[in-house]
């Protein structure tokens, strides 16, 4: 059972549930688990299957189907008005679960005709605070650092097969999702743009430099960065500026939802793993509790930098520095922990043997930081 399953079940009793997230992250599998475990009289319909598509268009299903699951429904051009009409007429008869890839999220943001009728959940890959049964935390960490957290390569645990899977996933996202949603003609060049980002994880993304490397305009590079975010391939972490004197203003950092996408040393992969796990937590807390969370970084003109800052409704909650092997507390973390006084300040060290505290700073290994504090195992706020 995935980490958001029980919360989806709670919401299905009240409204429709839309389930989005990266391609191949396990949305269809989760939907079928919900169907089989809690709604055995329900019906699964996939827009990509000819017979199901005809049943969808004709609204043909049993009246006693307790749950209707519509997979890839957003490929239907009029899906929003269609599901609105079905829900308004039949909400007393059925619960509704709509799943889709990044395209569902893009279409969802395009208008508010469904406002008040659904809750939206985002599904992420496996992380250190969501480990399948019978996999030890140390083994899970090794897998996350090598094959990534998407279910198929993570569970298969085969690096060669993981590389093949990743290549196929890139091709499908770039040639199908991008083609359907974006007016980008040169998909091959976009793939090269993506490869540049894979080798620059954790560094400042200067759009002008990327544009120069590929002989494209800075405006095009900026657009492509936004496209890759919408496709759930990357997410950008932007600087915290309001409470930081002399903070840098513009360049974001780019991280990948799939830790296996990172081209770089172990330090870059570990920083990406922490970033992806933090973003997963913040998306969960937003989807469950309705607060607005932000993941930022700090860097000022004197070169003092802290990898991550977590904000809740605009207020600083936590500062996080990431080190692969260095146990010495970062001077920048010390400086900003004293200056900004967050509720918590931690330095996460991959190879740490024993955690310790020094003043306001806690130095801790990633398993001890993430596993006992999974927000889906804690009461809602």
Beta strands, then each sheet from edge to edge (+ up, - down):
strand 1: 16-21
strand 2: 43-46
strand 3: 67-71
strand 4: 95-99
strand 5: 118-123
strand 6: 204-205
strand 7: 234-239
strand 8: 252-256
strand 9: 293-299
strand 10: 305-312
strand 11: 315-323
strand 12: 344-349
strand 13: 356-358
strand 14: 361-364
sheet 1: 2+ 3+ 4+ 1+ 5+
sheet 2: 6+ 8- 7+ 9+ 10- 11+ 12+ 14+ 13-
end
